[in-house]
Amino acid sequence: MNNRLKVLRAERNWSQAELAGRLDVSRQAVNAIETGKHDPSLPLAFRISRLFEMPIEEIFDDRHD
Amino acid sequence: MTDMTDSVNSGETRMKIRRNRFYRFVALGMGASAILGIALGYTSDMFTDGRLPAWLLFALLALALVGCTWFCWSYFHRVDELDVMDNLWAALISIYFYMAAAPIWWLLHDVGVAPEVNHFAVYLATLGVNIATYSLRKLGLR
């Protein structure tokens, strides 16, 4: 699934470790989501949405190009 | 599990604290497993020699089983969803390996081209596949 996590993180000058700490997951989890190797669960997607104060569909896109 | 200390720390600090807690937990679990393993080896020798009642050996085995169950339960409450997925994939692939390896070996033995099935060897190979799959996923091969 495509997502804007890396861009949103860069806009805030956060490292992957910083984002991982704020989301209560490992740095590897953040990396796997950013590179599209792991689709987050619904609870984690909501945590990400609340953290960035954006709707889930503005962060994640399930449409394939 | 967010406390007052966590709420004032940066994300990086919170991640480091949680990671260190997790490593301490794993180290404690491995230490306890090593001590229990040595104790079980020692007591099983005593049991074989007739110096230990059977109930004590069974009690130690029950303790090991309860300890292992608690450790696994606690482990999966401490790791994140990515680690749970890595464990689930490793378990799935290794059980499929077991389901294929054991009957294939049995069939080859039945037609006379292989020795009798060595169940401990199949167990060790299954464990190897599990560890290899988990490790490869941890290295980023997802």
N, CA and C atoms of all chains as a GROMACS GRO file, in nm:
protein
  621
    1MET      N    1   0.084  -0.120   0.000
    1MET     CA    2   0.000   0.000   0.000
    1MET      C    3   0.088   0.126   0.000
    2ASN      N    4   0.054   0.221  -0.088
    2ASN     CA    5   0.130   0.346  -0.091
    2ASN      C    6   0.096   0.432   0.031
    3ASN      N    7   0.195   0.506   0.078
    3ASN     CA    8   0.166   0.597   0.190
    3ASN      C    9   0.262   0.716   0.187
    4ARG      N   10   0.225   0.821   0.264
    4ARG     CA   11   0.304   0.944   0.268
    4ARG      C   12   0.380   0.958   0.398
    5LEU      N   13   0.400   0.848   0.465
    5LEU     CA   14   0.460   0.854   0.599
    5LEU      C   15   0.599   0.918   0.597
    6LYS      N   16   0.679   0.881   0.499
    6LYS     CA   17   0.816   0.932   0.492
    6LYS      C   18   0.816   1.084   0.471
    7VAL      N   19   0.728   1.131   0.384
    7VAL     CA   20   0.718   1.275   0.356
    7VAL      C   21   0.671   1.350   0.481
    8LEU      N   22   0.566   1.298   0.544
    8LEU     CA   23   0.512   1.363   0.664
    8LEU      C   24   0.616   1.368   0.776
    9ARG      N   25   0.691   1.260   0.786
    9ARG     CA   26   0.797   1.254   0.889
    9ARG      C   27   0.906   1.357   0.858
   10ALA      N   28   0.945   1.363   0.730
   10ALA     CA   29   1.051   1.458   0.689
   10ALA      C   30   1.008   1.602   0.712
   11GLU      N   31   0.880   1.630   0.688
   11GLU     CA   32   0.829   1.767   0.709
   11GLU      C   33   0.844   1.812   0.854
   12ARG      N   34   0.844   1.716   0.944
   12ARG     CA   35   0.857   1.748   1.088
   12ARG      C   36   1.000   1.728   1.139
   13ASN      N   37   1.090   1.694   1.049
   13ASN     CA   38   1.230   1.666   1.086
   13ASN      C   39   1.243   1.558   1.191
   14TRP      N   40   1.159   1.456   1.179
   14TRP     CA   41   1.166   1.344   1.273
   14TRP      C   42   1.248   1.231   1.212
   15SER      N   43   1.326   1.166   1.295
   15SER     CA   44   1.394   1.044   1.250
   15SER      C   45   1.294   0.928   1.259
   16GLN      N   46   1.332   0.815   1.201
   16GLN     CA   47   1.244   0.697   1.212
   16GLN      C   48   1.229   0.656   1.358
   17ALA      N   49   1.339   0.671   1.434
   17ALA     CA   50   1.334   0.636   1.577
   17ALA      C   51   1.238   0.727   1.653
   18GLU      N   52   1.240   0.856   1.617
   18GLU     CA   53   1.150   0.952   1.682
   18GLU      C   54   1.004   0.914   1.656
   19LEU      N   55   0.974   0.884   1.530
   19LEU     CA   56   0.837   0.847   1.495
   19LEU      C   57   0.798   0.715   1.563
   20ALA      N   58   0.893   0.621   1.564
   20ALA     CA   59   0.866   0.491   1.627
   20ALA      C   60   0.830   0.510   1.775
   21GLY      N   61   0.906   0.597   1.843
   21GLY     CA   62   0.880   0.622   1.984
   21GLY      C   63   0.743   0.685   2.006
   22ARG      N   64   0.704   0.775   1.917
   22ARG     CA   65   0.574   0.842   1.930
   22ARG      C   66   0.459   0.746   1.900
   23LEU      N   67   0.486   0.645   1.815
   23LEU     CA   68   0.380   0.549   1.779
   23LEU      C   69   0.383   0.423   1.865
   24ASP      N   70   0.482   0.411   1.951
   24ASP     CA   71   0.497   0.294   2.037
   24ASP      C   72   0.520   0.166   1.956
   25VAL      N   73   0.602   0.178   1.850
   25VAL     CA   74   0.642   0.060   1.772
   25VAL      C   75   0.794   0.063   1.756
   26SER      N   76   0.850  -0.041   1.693
   26SER     CA   77   0.995  -0.044   1.671
   26SER      C   78   1.032   0.042   1.550
   27ARG      N   79   1.160   0.080   1.539
   27ARG     CA   80   1.206   0.156   1.423
   27ARG      C   81   1.191   0.072   1.296
   28GLN      N   82   1.210  -0.059   1.310
   28GLN     CA   83   1.195  -0.150   1.195
   28GLN      C   84   1.052  -0.145   1.141
   29ALA      N   85   0.955  -0.130   1.232
   29ALA     CA   86   0.814  -0.124   1.188
   29ALA      C   87   0.790   0.001   1.105
   30VAL      N   88   0.846   0.115   1.151
   30VAL     CA   89   0.831   0.240   1.075
   30VAL      C   90   0.894   0.224   0.937
   31ASN      N   91   1.014   0.167   0.934
   31ASN     CA   92   1.084   0.147   0.807
   31ASN      C   93   1.004   0.055   0.714
   32ALA      N   94   0.948  -0.053   0.767
   32ALA     CA   95   0.871  -0.148   0.685
   32ALA      C   96   0.745  -0.082   0.630
   33ILE      N   97   0.682   0.005   0.709
   33ILE     CA   98   0.561   0.074   0.660
   33ILE      C   99   0.600   0.174   0.551
   34GLU      N  100   0.706   0.250   0.576
   34GLU     CA  101   0.748   0.351   0.478
   34GLU      C  102   0.786   0.289   0.344
   35THR      N  103   0.848   0.173   0.348
   35THR     CA  104   0.893   0.109   0.223
   35THR      C  105   0.785   0.019   0.162
   36GLY      N  106   0.667   0.017   0.224
   36GLY     CA  107   0.556  -0.061   0.170
   36GLY      C  108   0.566  -0.210   0.194
   37LYS      N  109   0.656  -0.251   0.285
   37LYS     CA  110   0.671  -0.394   0.312
   37LYS      C  111   0.576  -0.443   0.420
   38HIS      N  112   0.513  -0.350   0.488
   38HIS     CA  113   0.416  -0.388   0.592
   38HIS      C  114   0.301  -0.289   0.591
   39ASP      N  115   0.181  -0.342   0.582
   39ASP     CA  116   0.062  -0.257   0.594
   39ASP      C  117   0.022  -0.254   0.742
   40PRO      N  118   0.010  -0.134   0.800
   40PRO     CA  119  -0.021  -0.129   0.944
   40PRO      C  120  -0.161  -0.181   0.973
   41SER      N  121  -0.178  -0.229   1.095
   41SER     CA  122  -0.312  -0.271   1.139
   41SER      C  123  -0.400  -0.147   1.150
   42LEU      N  124  -0.530  -0.168   1.163
   42LEU     CA  125  -0.622  -0.053   1.175
   42LEU      C  126  -0.592   0.030   1.300
   43PRO      N  127  -0.568  -0.033   1.418
   43PRO     CA  128  -0.535   0.050   1.535
   43PRO      C  129  -0.410   0.135   1.514
   44LEU      N  130  -0.308   0.078   1.449
   44LEU     CA  131  -0.184   0.155   1.426
   44LEU      C  132  -0.210   0.266   1.323
   45ALA      N  133  -0.289   0.236   1.221
   45ALA     CA  134  -0.322   0.338   1.121
   45ALA      C  135  -0.394   0.455   1.188
   46PHE      N  136  -0.482   0.427   1.284
   46PHE     CA  137  -0.551   0.534   1.356
   46PHE      C  138  -0.453   0.613   1.443
   47ARG      N  139  -0.356   0.544   1.503
   47ARG     CA  140  -0.255   0.616   1.584
   47ARG      C  141  -0.175   0.711   1.495
   48ILE      N  142  -0.139   0.662   1.376
   48ILE     CA  143  -0.064   0.746   1.281
   48ILE      C  144  -0.149   0.866   1.239
   49SER      N  145  -0.275   0.838   1.211
   49SER     CA  146  -0.367   0.944   1.170
   49SER      C  147  -0.380   1.051   1.278
   50ARG      N  148  -0.394   1.009   1.404
   50ARG     CA  149  -0.408   1.105   1.514
   50ARG      C  150  -0.278   1.184   1.535
   51LEU      N  151  -0.164   1.114   1.520
   51LEU     CA  152  -0.034   1.181   1.541
   51LEU      C  153  -0.013   1.293   1.441
   52PHE      N  154  -0.045   1.267   1.315
   52PHE     CA  155  -0.025   1.367   1.211
   52PHE      C  156  -0.148   1.457   1.192
   53GLU      N  157  -0.252   1.430   1.270
   53GLU     CA  158  -0.377   1.509   1.264
   53GLU      C  159  -0.430   1.518   1.122
   54MET      N  160  -0.435   1.401   1.059
   54MET     CA  161  -0.485   1.392   0.921
   54MET      C  162  -0.573   1.268   0.909
   55PRO      N  163  -0.672   1.270   0.817
   55PRO     CA  164  -0.751   1.149   0.795
   55PRO      C  165  -0.664   1.036   0.739
   56ILE      N  166  -0.700   0.912   0.769
   56ILE     CA  167  -0.622   0.796   0.724
   56ILE      C  168  -0.603   0.797   0.572
   57GLU      N  169  -0.711   0.831   0.500
   57GLU     CA  170  -0.702   0.825   0.352
   57GLU      C  171  -0.611   0.932   0.293
   58GLU      N  172  -0.571   1.030   0.374
   58GLU     CA  173  -0.474   1.130   0.324
   58GLU      C  174  -0.330   1.082   0.348
   59ILE      N  175  -0.316   0.978   0.427
   59ILE     CA  176  -0.183   0.923   0.454
   59ILE      C  177  -0.161   0.795   0.372
   60PHE      N  178  -0.264   0.711   0.368
   60PHE     CA  179  -0.254   0.582   0.298
   60PHE      C  180  -0.343   0.581   0.174
   61ASP      N  181  -0.292   0.514   0.070
   61ASP     CA  182  -0.367   0.501  -0.055
   61ASP      C  183  -0.363   0.355  -0.099
   62ASP      N  184  -0.478   0.290  -0.102
   62ASP     CA  185  -0.480   0.147  -0.137
   62ASP      C  186  -0.499   0.124  -0.287
   63ARG      N  187  -0.506   0.232  -0.364
   63ARG     CA  188  -0.520   0.214  -0.510
   63ARG      C  189  -0.384   0.185  -0.572
   64HIS      N  190  -0.381   0.085  -0.660
   64HIS     CA  191  -0.255   0.051  -0.727
   64HIS      C  192  -0.241   0.133  -0.855
   65ASP      N  193  -0.120   0.178  -0.882
   65ASP     CA  194  -0.096   0.257  -1.004
   65ASP      C  195  -0.107   0.172  -1.129
   66MET      N  196   0.147   0.139   2.747
   66MET     CA  197   0.190   0.166   2.884
   66MET      C  198   0.268   0.299   2.888
   67THR      N  199   0.198   0.407   2.887
   67THR     CA  200   0.262   0.538   2.890
   67THR      C  201   0.248   0.597   3.029
   68ASP      N  202   0.361   0.630   3.093
   68ASP     CA  203   0.352   0.694   3.223
   68ASP      C  204   0.395   0.840   3.211
   69MET      N  205   0.404   0.908   3.328
   69MET     CA  206   0.436   1.051   3.327
   69MET      C  207   0.575   1.077   3.266
   70THR      N  208   0.669   0.986   3.295
   70THR     CA  209   0.805   1.002   3.242
   70THR      C  210   0.802   0.994   3.090
   71ASP      N  211   0.723   0.898   3.038
   71ASP     CA  212   0.716   0.879   2.895
   71ASP      C  213   0.661   1.003   2.825
   72SER      N  214   0.559   1.066   2.887
   72SER     CA  215   0.491   1.175   2.820
   72SER      C  216   0.580   1.298   2.802
   73VAL      N  217   0.684   1.314   2.885
   73VAL     CA  218   0.772   1.431   2.871
   73VAL      C  219   0.895   1.399   2.787
   74ASN      N  220   0.920   1.272   2.759
   74ASN     CA  221   1.038   1.235   2.680
   74ASN      C  222   1.009   1.247   2.531
   75SER      N  223   1.116   1.263   2.454
   75SER     CA  224   1.101   1.264   2.308
   75SER      C  225   1.072   1.122   2.261
   76GLY      N  226   1.029   1.112   2.134
   76GLY     CA  227   1.000   0.980   2.080
   76GLY      C  228   1.122   0.889   2.083
   77GLU      N  229   1.240   0.948   2.050
   77GLU     CA  230   1.363   0.867   2.048
   77GLU      C  231   1.395   0.814   2.187
   78THR      N  232   1.379   0.900   2.289
   78THR     CA  233   1.409   0.856   2.426
   78THR      C  234   1.312   0.747   2.468
   79ARG      N  235   1.182   0.767   2.437
   79ARG     CA  236   1.082   0.665   2.472
   79ARG      C  237   1.114   0.533   2.405
   80MET      N  238   1.158   0.541   2.277
   80MET     CA  239   1.190   0.418   2.205
   80MET      C  240   1.309   0.347   2.269
   81LYS      N  241   1.410   0.428   2.310
   81LYS     CA  242   1.529   0.368   2.372
   81LYS      C  243   1.493   0.302   2.506
   82ILE      N  244   1.409   0.371   2.585
   82ILE     CA  245   1.369   0.315   2.714
   82ILE      C  246   1.296   0.183   2.694
   83ARG      N  247   1.202   0.183   2.599
   83ARG     CA  248   1.123   0.061   2.573
   83ARG      C  249   1.213  -0.052   2.521
   84ARG      N  250   1.307  -0.015   2.432
   84ARG     CA  251   1.397  -0.116   2.375
   84ARG      C  252   1.486  -0.177   2.485
   85ASN      N  253   1.538  -0.090   2.573
   85ASN     CA  254   1.623  -0.141   2.682
   85ASN      C  255   1.545  -0.231   2.777
   86ARG      N  256   1.419  -0.191   2.805
   86ARG     CA  257   1.332  -0.275   2.889
   86ARG      C  258   1.312  -0.412   2.824
   87PHE      N  259   1.291  -0.410   2.692
   87PHE     CA  260   1.267  -0.534   2.618
   87PHE      C  261   1.390  -0.623   2.621
   88TYR      N  262   1.510  -0.564   2.598
   88TYR     CA  263   1.633  -0.644   2.600
   88TYR      C  264   1.658  -0.704   2.738
   89ARG      N  265   1.628  -0.625   2.844
   89ARG     CA  266   1.644  -0.678   2.980
   89ARG      C  267   1.550  -0.797   3.002
   90PHE      N  268   1.427  -0.784   2.950
   90PHE     CA  269   1.328  -0.890   2.963
   90PHE      C  270   1.376  -1.018   2.892
   91VAL      N  271   1.426  -1.001   2.770
   91VAL     CA  272   1.474  -1.117   2.693
   91VAL      C  273   1.595  -1.181   2.763
   92ALA      N  274   1.687  -1.096   2.812
   92ALA     CA  275   1.807  -1.148   2.881
   92ALA      C  276   1.767  -1.225   3.006
   93LEU      N  277   1.670  -1.170   3.080
   93LEU     CA  278   1.620  -1.237   3.201
   93LEU      C  279   1.558  -1.372   3.166
   94GLY      N  280   1.480  -1.374   3.058
   94GLY     CA  281   1.415  -1.498   3.013
   94GLY      C  282   1.517  -1.603   2.973
   95MET      N  283   1.620  -1.558   2.899
   95MET     CA  284   1.723  -1.653   2.855
   95MET      C  285   1.803  -1.705   2.974
   96GLY      N  286   1.832  -1.617   3.070
   96GLY     CA  287   1.904  -1.658   3.191
   96GLY      C  288   1.824  -1.761   3.270
   97ALA      N  289   1.694  -1.732   3.286
   97ALA     CA  290   1.606  -1.824   3.360
   97ALA      C  291   1.598  -1.958   3.288
   98SER      N  292   1.590  -1.954   3.152
   98SER     CA  293   1.583  -2.078   3.074
   98SER      C  294   1.709  -2.160   3.092
   99ALA      N  295   1.824  -2.092   3.092
   99ALA     CA  296   1.953  -2.163   3.108
   99ALA      C  297   1.959  -2.230   3.246
  100ILE      N  298   1.919  -2.157   3.349
  100ILE     CA  299   1.922  -2.214   3.486
  100ILE      C  300   1.827  -2.333   3.496
  101LEU      N  301   1.707  -2.316   3.440
  101LEU     CA  302   1.607  -2.424   3.446
  101LEU      C  303   1.655  -2.545   3.365
  102GLY      N  304   1.719  -2.519   3.249
  102GLY     CA  305   1.770  -2.627   3.166
  102GLY      C  306   1.877  -2.708   3.239
  103ILE      N  307   1.968  -2.637   3.307
  103ILE     CA  308   2.074  -2.705   3.384
  103ILE      C  309   2.011  -2.785   3.497
  104ALA      N  310   1.912  -2.723   3.567
  104ALA     CA  311   1.846  -2.791   3.678
  104ALA      C  312   1.774  -2.917   3.629
  105LEU      N  313   1.708  -2.907   3.512
  105LEU     CA  314   1.636  -3.022   3.458
  105LEU      C  315   1.733  -3.135   3.418
  106GLY      N  316   1.845  -3.096   3.357
  106GLY     CA  317   1.945  -3.196   3.319
  106GLY      C  318   2.000  -3.268   3.442
  107TYR      N  319   2.028  -3.189   3.546
  107TYR     CA  320   2.083  -3.244   3.670
  107TYR      C  321   1.982  -3.336   3.738
  108THR      N  322   1.856  -3.290   3.747
  108THR     CA  323   1.754  -3.370   3.816
  108THR      C  324   1.715  -3.494   3.736
  109SER      N  325   1.720  -3.485   3.602
  109SER     CA  326   1.687  -3.605   3.524
  109SER      C  327   1.793  -3.712   3.543
  110ASP      N  328   1.920  -3.669   3.558
  110ASP     CA  329   2.027  -3.765   3.590
  110ASP      C  330   2.002  -3.829   3.726
  111MET      N  331   1.961  -3.747   3.824
  111MET     CA  332   1.932  -3.799   3.959
  111MET      C  333   1.814  -3.895   3.955
  112PHE      N  334   1.715  -3.864   3.869
  112PHE     CA  335   1.598  -3.951   3.856
  112PHE      C  336   1.638  -4.086   3.796
  113THR      N  337   1.724  -4.081   3.694
  113THR     CA  338   1.770  -4.205   3.629
  113THR      C  339   1.846  -4.292   3.729
  114ASP      N  340   1.924  -4.225   3.816
  114ASP     CA  341   2.000  -4.300   3.917
  114ASP      C  342   1.913  -4.347   4.034
  115GLY      N  343   1.787  -4.306   4.035
  115GLY     CA  344   1.696  -4.347   4.143
  115GLY      C  345   1.711  -4.264   4.270
  116ARG      N  346   1.776  -4.147   4.259
  116ARG     CA  347   1.796  -4.062   4.377
  116ARG      C  348   1.691  -3.952   4.388
  117LEU      N  349   1.595  -3.952   4.296
  117LEU     CA  350   1.496  -3.844   4.295
  117LEU      C  351   1.357  -3.903   4.267
  118PRO      N  352   1.256  -3.864   4.344
  118PRO     CA  353   1.121  -3.916   4.316
  118PRO      C  354   1.067  -3.858   4.185
  119ALA      N  355   0.983  -3.936   4.119
  119ALA     CA  356   0.930  -3.894   3.988
  119ALA      C  357   0.851  -3.764   3.999
  120TRP      N  358   0.779  -3.746   4.110
  120TRP     CA  359   0.694  -3.626   4.122
  120TRP      C  360   0.776  -3.496   4.114
  121LEU      N  361   0.900  -3.503   4.166
  121LEU     CA  362   0.982  -3.382   4.166
  121LEU      C  363   1.024  -3.345   4.022
  122LEU      N  364   1.054  -3.450   3.944
  122LEU     CA  365   1.091  -3.426   3.804
  122LEU      C  366   0.970  -3.370   3.728
  123PHE      N  367   0.852  -3.428   3.752
  123PHE     CA  368   0.731  -3.379   3.685
  123PHE      C  369   0.699  -3.236   3.729
  124ALA      N  370   0.724  -3.208   3.858
  124ALA     CA  371   0.699  -3.073   3.909
  124ALA      C  372   0.790  -2.971   3.839
  125LEU      N  373   0.917  -3.010   3.819
  125LEU     CA  374   1.011  -2.920   3.750
  125LEU      C  375   0.972  -2.900   3.603
  126LEU      N  376   0.926  -3.009   3.539
  126LEU     CA  377   0.882  -2.999   3.400
  126LEU      C  378   0.758  -2.908   3.390
  127ALA      N  379   0.668  -2.922   3.486
  127ALA     CA  380   0.547  -2.836   3.488
  127ALA      C  381   0.587  -2.691   3.507
  128LEU      N  382   0.685  -2.669   3.595
  128LEU     CA  383   0.734  -2.532   3.620
  128LEU      C  384   0.794  -2.474   3.492
  129ALA      N  385   0.871  -2.557   3.420
  129ALA     CA  386   0.932  -2.512   3.294
  129ALA      C  387   0.824  -2.476   3.193
  130LEU      N  388   0.720  -2.558   3.186
  130LEU     CA  389   0.610  -2.534   3.091
  130LEU      C  390   0.535  -2.406   3.125
  131VAL      N  391   0.507  -2.388   3.254
  131VAL     CA  392   0.435  -2.266   3.298
  131VAL      C  393   0.522  -2.143   3.271
  132GLY      N  394   0.651  -2.154   3.303
  132GLY     CA  395   0.743  -2.042   3.280
  132GLY      C  396   0.753  -2.005   3.133
  133CYS      N  397   0.760  -2.107   3.048
  133CYS     CA  398   0.770  -2.085   2.903
  133CYS      C  399   0.642  -2.019   2.850
  134THR      N  400   0.528  -2.068   2.900
  134THR     CA  401   0.399  -2.011   2.857
  134THR      C  402   0.390  -1.864   2.898
  135TRP      N  403   0.428  -1.835   3.022
  135TRP     CA  404   0.423  -1.695   3.070
  135TRP      C  405   0.518  -1.607   2.987
  136PHE      N  406   0.638  -1.659   2.960
  136PHE     CA  407   0.736  -1.581   2.884
  136PHE      C  408   0.681  -1.548   2.745
  137CYS      N  409   0.624  -1.650   2.677
  137CYS     CA  410   0.570  -1.629   2.542
  137CYS      C  411   0.456  -1.528   2.545
  138TRP      N  412   0.366  -1.544   2.644
  138TRP     CA  413   0.252  -1.451   2.658
  138TRP      C  414   0.304  -1.308   2.677
  139SER      N  415   0.400  -1.294   2.768
  139SER     CA  416   0.454  -1.162   2.799
  139SER      C  417   0.531  -1.105   2.679
  140TYR      N  418   0.605  -1.191   2.608
  140TYR     CA  419   0.684  -1.149   2.491
  140TYR      C  420   0.591  -1.086   2.387
  141PHE      N  421   0.480  -1.155   2.358
  141PHE     CA  422   0.392  -1.105   2.253
  141PHE      C  423   0.312  -0.982   2.296
  142HIS      N  424   0.313  -0.951   2.424
  142HIS     CA  425   0.252  -0.826   2.470
  142HIS      C  426   0.353  -0.711   2.466
  143ARG      N  427   0.480  -0.741   2.451
  143ARG     CA  428   0.584  -0.638   2.451
  143ARG      C  429   0.628  -0.600   2.310
  144VAL      N  430   0.619  -0.694   2.216
  144VAL     CA  431   0.666  -0.665   2.080
  144VAL      C  432   0.557  -0.593   2.002
  145ASP      N  433   0.595  -0.532   1.890
  145ASP     CA  434   0.496  -0.463   1.808
  145ASP      C  435   0.439  -0.558   1.702
  146GLU      N  436   0.345  -0.504   1.623
  146GLU     CA  437   0.273  -0.591   1.529
  146GLU      C  438   0.364  -0.647   1.419
  147LEU      N  439   0.472  -0.576   1.386
  147LEU     CA  440   0.564  -0.628   1.282
  147LEU      C  441   0.633  -0.755   1.332
  148ASP      N  442   0.673  -0.755   1.458
  148ASP     CA  443   0.738  -0.873   1.515
  148ASP      C  444   0.641  -0.989   1.526
  149VAL      N  445   0.516  -0.958   1.559
  149VAL     CA  446   0.414  -1.063   1.564
  149VAL      C  447   0.398  -1.125   1.426
  150MET      N  448   0.394  -1.040   1.321
  150MET     CA  449   0.382  -1.091   1.184
  150MET      C  450   0.503  -1.178   1.147
  151ASP      N  451   0.623  -1.134   1.186
  151ASP     CA  452   0.744  -1.212   1.157
  151ASP      C  453   0.734  -1.350   1.223
  152ASN      N  454   0.686  -1.352   1.348
  152ASN     CA  455   0.670  -1.479   1.419
  152ASN      C  456   0.563  -1.567   1.354
  153LEU      N  457   0.453  -1.504   1.312
  153LEU     CA  458   0.344  -1.582   1.250
  153LEU      C  459   0.390  -1.644   1.118
  154TRP      N  460   0.463  -1.567   1.036
  154TRP     CA  461   0.512  -1.621   0.909
  154TRP      C  462   0.612  -1.734   0.933
  155ALA      N  463   0.700  -1.714   1.032
  155ALA     CA  464   0.800  -1.818   1.062
  155ALA      C  465   0.728  -1.946   1.109
  156ALA      N  466   0.624  -1.929   1.192
  156ALA     CA  467   0.550  -2.045   1.242
  156ALA      C  468   0.476  -2.114   1.128
  157LEU      N  469   0.415  -2.036   1.038
  157LEU     CA  470   0.339  -2.093   0.926
  157LEU      C  471   0.430  -2.173   0.832
  158ILE      N  472   0.542  -2.112   0.794
  158ILE     CA  473   0.633  -2.179   0.700
  158ILE      C  474   0.694  -2.304   0.763
  159SER      N  475   0.729  -2.295   0.892
  159SER     CA  476   0.790  -2.413   0.955
  159SER      C  477   0.689  -2.525   0.975
  160ILE      N  478   0.562  -2.493   1.003
  160ILE     CA  479   0.463  -2.602   1.019
  160ILE      C  480   0.435  -2.666   0.883
  161TYR      N  481   0.436  -2.586   0.776
  161TYR     CA  482   0.420  -2.643   0.642
  161TYR      C  483   0.539  -2.733   0.608
  162PHE      N  484   0.659  -2.688   0.648
  162PHE     CA  485   0.778  -2.770   0.625
  162PHE      C  486   0.762  -2.903   0.697
  163TYR      N  487   0.718  -2.897   0.823
  163TYR     CA  488   0.700  -3.021   0.902
  163TYR      C  489   0.597  -3.112   0.836
  164MET      N  490   0.485  -3.052   0.792
  164MET     CA  491   0.376  -3.132   0.734
  164MET      C  492   0.419  -3.199   0.604
  165ALA      N  493   0.517  -3.140   0.534
  165ALA     CA  494   0.568  -3.201   0.410
  165ALA      C  495   0.681  -3.298   0.441
  166ALA      N  496   0.775  -3.256   0.526
  166ALA     CA  497   0.896  -3.335   0.548
  166ALA      C  498   0.867  -3.471   0.613
  167ALA      N  499   0.784  -3.473   0.716
  167ALA     CA  500   0.760  -3.598   0.790
  167ALA      C  501   0.696  -3.706   0.700
  168PRO      N  502   0.586  -3.676   0.628
  168PRO     CA  503   0.527  -3.782   0.543
  168PRO      C  504   0.613  -3.819   0.424
  169ILE      N  505   0.689  -3.723   0.368
  169ILE     CA  506   0.777  -3.757   0.254
  169ILE      C  507   0.884  -3.856   0.300
  170TRP      N  508   0.945  -3.825   0.415
  170TRP     CA  509   1.047  -3.916   0.469
  170TRP      C  510   0.986  -4.053   0.496
  171TRP      N  511   0.863  -4.054   0.556
  171TRP     CA  512   0.796  -4.181   0.587
  171TRP      C  513   0.771  -4.259   0.457
  172LEU      N  514   0.726  -4.189   0.351
  172LEU     CA  515   0.697  -4.254   0.222
  172LEU      C  516   0.824  -4.312   0.162
  173LEU      N  517   0.935  -4.233   0.168
  173LEU     CA  518   1.063  -4.281   0.114
  173LEU      C  519   1.111  -4.404   0.191
  174HIS      N  520   1.087  -4.405   0.323
  174HIS     CA  521   1.123  -4.523   0.402
  174HIS      C  522   1.035  -4.641   0.364
  175ASP      N  523   0.907  -4.613   0.339
  175ASP     CA  524   0.811  -4.719   0.306
  175ASP      C  525   0.847  -4.789   0.175
  176VAL      N  526   0.904  -4.712   0.080
  176VAL     CA  527   0.942  -4.775  -0.048
  176VAL      C  528   1.087  -4.825  -0.045
  177GLY      N  529   1.151  -4.810   0.069
  177GLY     CA  530   1.284  -4.870   0.089
  177GLY      C  531   1.404  -4.790   0.042
  178VAL      N  532   1.386  -4.659   0.024
  178VAL     CA  533   1.501  -4.579  -0.022
  178VAL      C  534   1.555  -4.486   0.088
  179ALA      N  535   1.497  -4.491   0.206
  179ALA     CA  536   1.544  -4.404   0.315
  179ALA      C  537   1.534  -4.479   0.447
  180PRO      N  538   1.618  -4.443   0.545
  180PRO     CA  539   1.606  -4.508   0.676
  180PRO      C  540   1.476  -4.467   0.746
  181GLU      N  541   1.448  -4.529   0.858
  181GLU     CA  542   1.326  -4.499   0.932
  181GLU      C  543   1.324  -4.351   0.974
  182VAL      N  544   1.204  -4.296   0.984
  182VAL     CA  545   1.192  -4.153   1.017
  182VAL      C  546   1.254  -4.126   1.154
  183ASN      N  547   1.343  -4.026   1.156
  183ASN     CA  548   1.403  -3.983   1.282
  183ASN      C  549   1.328  -3.856   1.326
  184HIS      N  550   1.238  -3.874   1.422
  184HIS     CA  551   1.150  -3.762   1.459
  184HIS      C  552   1.225  -3.645   1.521
  185PHE      N  553   1.332  -3.676   1.592
  185PHE     CA  554   1.408  -3.567   1.652
  185PHE      C  555   1.478  -3.484   1.544
  186ALA      N  556   1.524  -3.553   1.437
  186ALA     CA  557   1.587  -3.480   1.325
  186ALA      C  558   1.485  -3.390   1.256
  187VAL      N  559   1.362  -3.442   1.239
  187VAL     CA  560   1.256  -3.361   1.177
  187VAL      C  561   1.224  -3.240   1.266
  188TYR      N  562   1.220  -3.263   1.398
  188TYR     CA  563   1.196  -3.154   1.493
  188TYR      C  564   1.305  -3.047   1.481
  189LEU      N  565   1.431  -3.091   1.479
  189LEU     CA  566   1.542  -2.995   1.471
  189LEU      C  567   1.540  -2.918   1.339
  190ALA      N  568   1.508  -2.988   1.230
  190ALA     CA  569   1.500  -2.922   1.099
  190ALA      C  570   1.387  -2.819   1.098
  191THR      N  571   1.273  -2.856   1.159
  191THR     CA  572   1.159  -2.762   1.167
  191THR      C  573   1.198  -2.639   1.246
  192LEU      N  574   1.268  -2.661   1.357
  192LEU     CA  575   1.315  -2.549   1.440
  192LEU      C  576   1.411  -2.461   1.359
  193GLY      N  577   1.498  -2.525   1.279
  193GLY     CA  578   1.593  -2.452   1.195
  193GLY      C  579   1.521  -2.366   1.091
  194VAL      N  580   1.418  -2.423   1.028
  194VAL     CA  581   1.340  -2.348   0.929
  194VAL      C  582   1.272  -2.229   0.996
  195ASN      N  583   1.219  -2.251   1.116
  195ASN     CA  584   1.152  -2.144   1.190
  195ASN      C  585   1.248  -2.029   1.219
  196ILE      N  586   1.366  -2.063   1.271
  196ILE     CA  587   1.465  -1.960   1.308
  196ILE      C  588   1.515  -1.889   1.182
  197ALA      N  589   1.539  -1.966   1.074
  197ALA     CA  590   1.589  -1.907   0.948
  197ALA      C  591   1.486  -1.810   0.891
  198THR      N  592   1.358  -1.850   0.890
  198THR     CA  593   1.253  -1.764   0.834
  198THR      C  594   1.241  -1.636   0.915
  199TYR      N  595   1.239  -1.650   1.049
  199TYR     CA  596   1.228  -1.532   1.136
  199TYR      C  597   1.348  -1.439   1.115
  200SER      N  598   1.468  -1.498   1.107
  200SER     CA  599   1.589  -1.416   1.091
  200SER      C  600   1.590  -1.343   0.958
  201LEU      N  601   1.550  -1.413   0.850
  201LEU     CA  602   1.547  -1.350   0.718
  201LEU      C  603   1.449  -1.232   0.716
  202ARG      N  604   1.335  -1.249   0.782
  202ARG     CA  605   1.238  -1.138   0.788
  202ARG      C  606   1.295  -1.023   0.870
  203LYS      N  607   1.366  -1.057   0.977
  203LYS     CA  608   1.427  -0.951   1.060
  203LYS      C  609   1.533  -0.874   0.980
  204LEU      N  610   1.596  -0.943   0.884
  204LEU     CA  611   1.697  -0.878   0.801
  204LEU      C  612   1.633  -0.798   0.687
  205GLY      N  613   1.501  -0.795   0.683
  205GLY     CA  614   1.431  -0.712   0.586
  205GLY      C  615   1.375  -0.786   0.466
  206LEU      N  616   1.390  -0.918   0.461
  206LEU     CA  617   1.337  -0.997   0.348
  206LEU      C  618   1.190  -1.029   0.373
  207ARG      N  619   1.104  -0.930   0.346
  207ARG     CA  620   0.960  -0.949   0.373
  207ARG      C  621   0.883  -0.952   0.242
   0.00000   0.00000   0.00000
